[in-house]
Amino acid sequence: MDVSELIKKVRKLELKTRNHSKDLFTGNYTSTFKGKGISFHGVRAYSYGDDVRSIDWNVTSRSQEPYIKEFEEERELTFILLVDISLSNYFGSMDTTKRDIVNEVAATLAFSALNNNDKVGVIFFSEKVEKYIPPKKGKSHILTILRELVHIEPSRNTTNIGEAMLFLHNTIKKKSTVFILSDFIEGGNFEKELIITRTKHDFYALQFYDQMEENFPDIGLVELYNAEKMNYEWVDTSSSLFKDHMKTHIQNNLKNTKTIFKKLGGEYCAINVQEAYIHKLATMFKK
């Protein structure tokens, strides 16, 4: 991709998603995300009626006077986007691929952070972590993220979600709000890694799928390319066996992913790339 084409794609993504970010969080951003955590602010002298459980015994023993700990809400938020760029996300039944909508949603969340003066970072992953952009603030930082969203290509074909979660756990020390954007196809077993990372971070799982994957059209005998296995396979799309297999596979994938996040902690949203995603995201956040 040459420079002029890259700039054009970044600009197009910016124009489309900047307004989406305003639609998504207008009036709801603070109640949705802010004030979830508390941080130590300092100590003060104990007053009658204070909760004795807040007494700072170290300070009290040194001063011989009772002191209590004071806390304040953490108002600054850090977003971390885990963006799956493996080849299965390049599937698309019309003019739009899953990767296109993943990019749009990621950009929308990034602009939401910009509008509210919060930090945002990105972990791009396939079978391994492909690129890490540390969380920062500012317009130039957001444009850097957008440029990578439209430009980065995977060096591996398959997906390892657990590997990305472990990188998150080892790299991001501050409690953050994490969005995982993936189709969760062939992502491996990541339950153990999710349990580890959930002790520190809040999770939102955004699973992307194309309705054609679930209801494959009857177009006869065709040769399909498996992007992750990197091979071609002849399939009879009129076969009820093939149709049932595809539908069952996609439905089970959606069901299993939702079950994992609901069981182990985290919000979940399935996004059909042929439908408007802003309403679905807003509904999830309002919960």
C-alpha positions in Angstrom: 0.0 0.0 0.0 1.5 3.3 -1.1 1.6 6.4 1.2 -1.3 8.3 -0.6 -3.6 5.2 -0.4 -2.7 4.8 3.3 -3.5 8.4 4.0 -6.8 8.2 2.2 -7.8 5.0 4.1 -6.9 6.5 7.4 -8.8 9.7 6.7 -11.9 7.7 5.6 -11.7 5.7 8.8 -11.3 8.8 10.9 -14.3 10.6 9.4 -16.6 7.6 9.8 -15.7 6.7 13.3 -15.2 10.1 15.0 -18.9 10.7 14.8 -19.7 7.1 15.9 -17.7 7.7 19.1 -20.0 10.7 20.0 -23.1 8.7 19.2 -21.9 5.7 21.3 -21.1 7.5 24.5 -23.0 10.8 24.6 -24.3 11.2 28.1 -23.3 7.6 29.1 -19.5 7.5 29.1 -19.0 8.6 32.7 -21.6 6.3 34.1 -20.4 3.4 32.0 -16.7 3.5 32.7 -15.7 6.2 35.1 -15.2 5.8 38.9 -14.9 2.0 38.8 -11.7 1.9 40.9 -10.3 3.7 43.8 -6.8 4.8 44.6 -5.0 5.8 47.8 -5.1 9.6 48.3 -3.5 10.1 51.7 -4.2 10.0 55.5 -6.0 12.4 57.9 -6.7 12.5 61.6 -9.4 10.2 62.8 -12.8 11.8 63.6 -15.6 10.4 65.6 -17.8 8.3 63.3 -15.1 7.3 60.9 -15.0 3.7 59.9 -12.4 2.0 62.1 -11.6 -0.4 59.3 -9.9 2.5 57.5 -7.4 3.2 60.3 -3.8 3.3 59.0 -2.1 1.4 61.8 1.4 2.2 60.7 0.9 6.0 60.8 -1.2 5.6 64.0 1.6 3.8 65.8 4.3 6.3 64.7 2.2 9.4 65.7 0.5 7.9 68.7 -2.7 9.5 67.3 -5.3 7.6 65.2 -5.2 8.3 61.5 -7.4 6.9 58.7 -6.7 6.2 55.0 -8.5 8.3 52.4 -9.3 7.1 48.9 -10.5 8.7 45.8 -12.1 7.4 42.7 -9.8 6.9 39.7 -11.2 9.3 37.1 -8.6 8.6 34.4 -9.3 5.5 32.4 -7.0 3.3 30.3 -8.4 1.5 27.3 -6.5 -1.5 25.9 -7.7 -2.9 22.6 -6.8 -6.5 21.8 -7.2 -6.6 18.0 -7.2 -9.9 16.2 -5.6 -9.5 12.7 -5.4 -13.2 11.8 -6.5 -14.2 8.3 -9.9 -15.5 9.2 -11.0 -11.9 9.8 -10.5 -11.2 6.1 -13.7 -13.1 5.3 -16.5 -11.0 3.8 -19.7 -11.9 1.9 -20.3 -8.4 0.4 -18.1 -5.3 0.2 -17.3 -5.5 3.9 -15.0 -7.9 5.7 -14.9 -8.7 9.3 -11.5 -6.9 9.5 -13.1 -3.7 8.1 -15.7 -3.7 10.9 -13.1 -4.6 13.6 -11.1 -1.6 12.4 -14.2 0.7 12.6 -15.1 -0.4 16.1 -11.5 -0.2 17.4 -11.2 3.4 15.9 -14.6 4.3 17.5 -13.4 3.2 20.9 -10.0 5.1 20.4 -11.8 8.3 19.6 -14.1 7.8 22.6 -10.9 7.8 24.7 -9.6 10.9 23.0 -12.9 12.8 23.5 -12.8 12.0 27.2 -9.1 12.6 27.8 -8.3 9.0 28.5 -5.4 6.8 27.4 -5.7 4.1 24.9 -3.3 1.4 23.7 -3.5 -1.5 21.2 -2.2 -5.0 21.1 -2.4 -6.5 17.6 -2.2 -10.3 17.6 -2.5 -13.4 15.4 -0.8 -16.5 16.6 1.6 -14.2 18.4 1.6 -10.5 19.4 2.4 -8.7 16.2 2.6 -5.1 17.5 2.1 -3.2 20.7 1.2 0.4 20.9 1.5 1.6 24.6 -1.4 3.6 26.0 -1.2 7.4 25.5 -3.5 10.4 25.0 -3.8 12.8 22.2 -4.9 13.2 18.6 -1.5 12.2 17.1 -1.6 9.0 19.1 -5.0 8.2 17.8 -3.9 8.7 14.2 -1.0 6.4 14.8 -3.5 3.7 15.9 -5.7 4.3 12.9 -2.7 4.1 10.6 -1.7 0.7 12.0 -5.3 -0.5 11.9 -5.5 -0.1 8.1 -1.8 -1.0 7.4 -0.7 -3.8 9.6 -0.6 -7.4 8.2 -0.2 -10.6 10.2 3.1 -12.5 10.0 1.2 -15.7 11.1 -2.0 -17.2 9.7 -3.7 -18.6 12.8 -4.9 -17.2 16.1 -3.8 -17.5 19.8 -5.9 -15.4 22.1 -4.3 -16.8 25.2 -0.9 -15.5 24.0 -2.3 -12.0 23.6 -3.9 -12.2 27.1 -0.6 -13.2 28.7 1.2 -10.4 27.0 -1.5 -8.0 28.4 -1.1 -9.4 31.9 2.7 -9.1 31.8 2.8 -5.6 30.2 -0.1 -3.6 31.5 0.3 -3.1 35.2 -2.5 -0.6 35.8 -6.1 -1.7 36.0 -7.6 -1.1 32.6 -10.7 -1.7 30.6 -9.9 -4.2 27.9 -11.8 -4.8 24.6 -11.0 -8.0 22.7 -12.0 -7.6 19.1 -12.0 -11.0 17.3 -14.1 -13.6 15.4 -12.8 -16.1 18.0 -12.4 -18.7 15.2 -9.5 -21.2 16.0 -8.4 -19.0 18.8 -7.4 -21.9 21.0 -8.3 -22.5 24.7 -7.8 -19.3 26.5 -9.8 -19.8 29.7 -6.8 -20.1 32.0 -5.3 -16.9 30.6 -8.6 -15.1 31.0 -8.8 -16.1 34.6 -5.4 -14.7 35.2 -6.0 -11.4 33.5 -9.5 -10.9 34.9 -8.0 -10.5 38.4 -6.6 -7.1 37.2 -8.7 -5.9 34.3 -12.3 -5.4 33.2 -13.1 -7.2 29.9 -15.5 -6.6 27.0 -15.5 -9.3 24.3 -16.7 -8.2 20.9 -17.1 -11.2 18.6 -17.5 -10.5 14.8 -19.2 -12.8 12.4 -20.7 -12.7 8.9 -24.2 -14.0 8.3 -23.0 -15.7 5.2 -20.9 -18.0 7.4 -24.0 -19.1 9.1 -26.3 -19.3 6.1 -24.1 -20.1 3.2 -25.8 -19.5 -0.2 -26.4 -22.2 -2.7 -24.0 -21.4 -5.5 -23.1 -25.0 -6.5 -19.6 -26.5 -6.5 -17.0 -23.9 -5.6 -13.4 -23.8 -4.6 -13.0 -22.0 -1.2 -9.8 -20.7 0.3 -9.1 -21.4 3.9 -7.0 -18.4 4.9 -5.6 -19.8 8.2 -4.8 -23.3 6.7 -3.7 -21.6 3.5 -5.2 -24.2 1.2 -8.1 -24.5 -1.3 -11.0 -26.9 -0.8 -13.8 -27.9 -3.2 -17.2 -27.8 -1.5 -20.7 -28.4 -2.7 -22.6 -25.4 -1.4 -26.0 -27.0 -2.3 -25.3 -29.9 0.0 -27.4 -29.9 3.2 -24.5 -31.6 5.0 -22.2 -28.7 4.2 -24.8 -26.1 5.1 -25.6 -27.8 8.4 -21.9 -28.1 9.2 -21.3 -24.4 8.6 -24.3 -23.3 10.5 -23.6 -25.5 13.5 -19.9 -24.5 13.5 -20.7 -20.8 13.6 -23.5 -21.1 16.1 -21.4 -23.2 18.5 -18.5 -20.8 18.2 -20.8 -17.9 19.1 -22.4 -19.8 22.0 -19.1 -21.1 23.4 -17.4 -17.7 23.4 -20.4 -16.1 25.1 -20.4 -18.9 27.7 -16.7 -18.4 28.5 -16.9 -14.7 29.2 -20.2 -14.9 31.1 -18.8 -17.7 33.3 -15.3 -16.2 33.9 -16.3 -12.5 34.0 -16.7 -10.0 31.4 -19.3 -8.4 29.0 -20.0 -10.0 25.6 -21.4 -8.8 22.4 -21.8 -10.6 19.0 -21.6 -8.3 16.0 -22.9 -9.2 12.6 -20.7 -7.2 10.2 -23.7 -6.6 7.9 -25.7 -4.8 10.6 -25.2 -1.5 12.3 -22.9 -2.0 15.3 -23.4 1.2 17.2 -26.8 0.3 18.7 -25.5 -3.1 19.8 -22.4 -1.6 21.5 -24.5 1.1 23.2 -27.0 -1.5 24.5 -24.1 -3.6 26.0 -22.6 -0.6 27.7 -25.9 0.6 29.1 -26.2 -2.7 31.0 
